[in-house]
Amino acid sequence: MNLQSRMIYCGAVLLAIVLGLGTRAYGNSLPHFVSEHFGDAIWAGMIYLASRVLLVRHPLWMSLALSLGFSFGIEFSQFYQAEWILNVRATTLGGLILGHGFLWVDLVRYTAGILFCWSVDQILQN
């Protein structure tokens, strides 16, 4: 059962990646609210789903707490402006993972995305 669960979570992670990149690539074709907010929410939801891949045997609340802590940590790390990390953030992958500048609204977006995935997970587990 654990391997099957891990595979399902991996599939969900891949779906989140495709959807998240889609909000970036097709942002001009999407409603403004979606293109403005969904990318960050999907990114954080992907973090939750990835934590489930690693913590499949653990309670859902652990992934909830871990993914919130990780996402918030990434956002607060954007206050750190050393040249080396700015160079990493300047790359496409570095920018997608680490972001570019701190925004309070991103914390709301992350929370929404993680809570959405956690809620769906809760429903599907019962």
Backbone torsions as a table, in degrees:
resi	resn	phi	psi	omega
1	MET	NA	-36.0	-178.7
2	ASN	-65.2	-39.7	178.5
3	LEU	-65.2	-42.8	178.6
4	GLN	-62.2	-43.6	178.0
5	SER	-62.4	-43.8	178.8
6	ARG	-60.5	-41.0	179.8
7	MET	-65.2	-39.8	177.9
8	ILE	-64.2	-45.9	177.9
9	TYR	-63.0	-39.1	177.2
10	CYS	-61.7	-41.6	176.5
11	GLY	-62.4	-39.8	178.0
12	ALA	-66.6	-37.0	176.3
13	VAL	-62.3	-46.6	179.2
14	LEU	-61.7	-41.2	176.8
15	LEU	-61.5	-42.6	178.6
16	ALA	-62.7	-39.6	178.2
17	ILE	-62.1	-46.5	179.9
18	VAL	-62.5	-45.9	179.7
19	LEU	-64.4	-42.5	179.8
20	GLY	-63.5	-45.6	177.3
21	LEU	-65.4	-32.9	177.2
22	GLY	-63.0	-36.4	178.2
23	THR	-67.5	-27.0	177.2
24	ARG	-80.4	-46.2	-175.3
25	ALA	-70.9	-35.5	-175.5
26	TYR	-115.0	25.2	-178.0
27	GLY	-55.6	-36.1	-179.2
28	ASN	-69.2	-22.1	-179.4
29	SER	-92.5	-10.2	-177.5
30	LEU	-95.8	158.5	172.8
31	PRO	-56.7	146.1	-175.4
32	HIS	-54.5	-44.2	-179.1
33	PHE	-58.9	-42.2	-179.3
34	VAL	-66.0	-50.0	-177.7
35	SER	-67.3	-27.2	-178.4
36	GLU	-78.0	-37.8	-168.9
37	HIS	-116.4	-29.5	-170.0
38	PHE	-69.8	-31.4	-178.5
39	GLY	-58.7	-47.2	179.4
40	ASP	-68.2	-37.9	178.7
41	ALA	-65.5	-41.7	178.6
42	ILE	-66.4	-39.8	177.7
43	TRP	-57.7	-47.4	-178.7
44	ALA	-67.9	-37.4	175.2
45	GLY	-61.1	-37.7	177.0
46	MET	-63.1	-37.8	177.3
47	ILE	-62.4	-43.0	176.7
48	TYR	-59.3	-49.6	-177.7
49	LEU	-62.3	-39.1	177.5
50	ALA	-64.8	-36.4	177.9
51	SER	-66.5	-30.3	177.2
52	ARG	-69.0	-32.4	176.1
53	VAL	-59.4	-43.1	-177.6
54	LEU	-79.9	-31.3	-173.2
55	LEU	-115.5	37.6	-173.9
56	VAL	-60.0	-28.0	-179.2
57	ARG	-87.8	-5.7	-176.3
58	HIS	-99.1	161.4	179.4
59	PRO	-63.3	152.6	-178.1
60	LEU	-60.4	-33.4	-177.5
61	TRP	-62.2	-28.5	178.8
62	MET	-66.1	-42.1	176.9
63	SER	-68.1	-35.8	176.2
64	LEU	-59.4	-51.4	-178.5
65	ALA	-65.6	-44.1	-178.9
66	LEU	-63.0	-45.5	-177.1
67	SER	-70.0	-36.5	174.3
68	LEU	-63.7	-46.1	179.1
69	GLY	-61.7	-43.3	179.9
70	PHE	-64.3	-48.8	-178.0
71	SER	-63.0	-44.9	178.2
72	PHE	-64.3	-38.6	178.3
73	GLY	-61.8	-42.9	177.0
74	ILE	-60.8	-44.3	-178.6
75	GLU	-64.1	-46.4	-180.0
76	PHE	-68.3	-24.9	177.9
77	SER	-66.4	-15.5	-179.4
78	GLN	-72.1	-11.3	171.1
79	PHE	-71.0	-23.9	179.5
80	TYR	-77.7	121.4	-171.0
81	GLN	-123.1	33.1	177.1
82	ALA	-65.3	151.9	-175.2
83	GLU	-58.3	-41.3	-176.5
84	TRP	-63.1	-39.3	-178.9
85	ILE	-77.5	-29.1	173.8
86	LEU	-64.6	-36.7	176.1
87	ASN	-65.6	-38.7	177.1
88	VAL	-65.8	-45.7	179.6
89	ARG	-64.0	-23.5	-179.6
90	ALA	-73.6	-17.0	176.2
91	THR	-80.1	158.7	-179.5
92	THR	-60.4	-51.9	-178.6
93	LEU	-64.8	-43.3	178.6
94	GLY	-61.1	-40.3	178.1
95	GLY	-67.5	-38.6	178.5
96	LEU	-66.7	-36.8	-177.3
97	ILE	-83.8	-47.2	-171.8
98	LEU	-97.8	-13.6	-177.8
99	GLY	73.0	-173.8	-175.1
100	HIS	-124.3	-38.0	-177.4
101	GLY	-151.0	146.3	-177.2
102	PHE	-66.9	131.9	173.3
103	LEU	-135.8	127.3	178.2
104	TRP	-59.0	-36.8	-177.6
105	VAL	-63.2	-26.9	177.5
106	ASP	-62.2	-33.3	177.9
107	LEU	-63.4	-36.9	176.9
108	VAL	-68.4	-44.2	179.2
109	ARG	-61.3	-44.9	179.4
110	TYR	-61.7	-45.2	-179.5
111	THR	-61.1	-43.2	179.8
112	ALA	-62.4	-45.2	-179.2
113	GLY	-65.3	-41.9	179.8
114	ILE	-68.8	-44.7	179.3
115	LEU	-63.9	-35.2	176.3
116	PHE	-61.9	-51.8	-179.6
117	CYS	-63.2	-40.4	178.4
118	TRP	-63.6	-41.6	179.6
119	SER	-63.8	-45.8	177.5
120	VAL	-61.7	-41.3	177.9
121	ASP	-60.5	-45.2	178.6
122	GLN	-58.0	-46.6	-178.5
123	ILE	-62.9	-45.0	-177.8
124	LEU	-70.6	-25.9	179.3
125	GLN	-75.7	-23.9	-176.9
126	ASN	-96.5	NA	NA
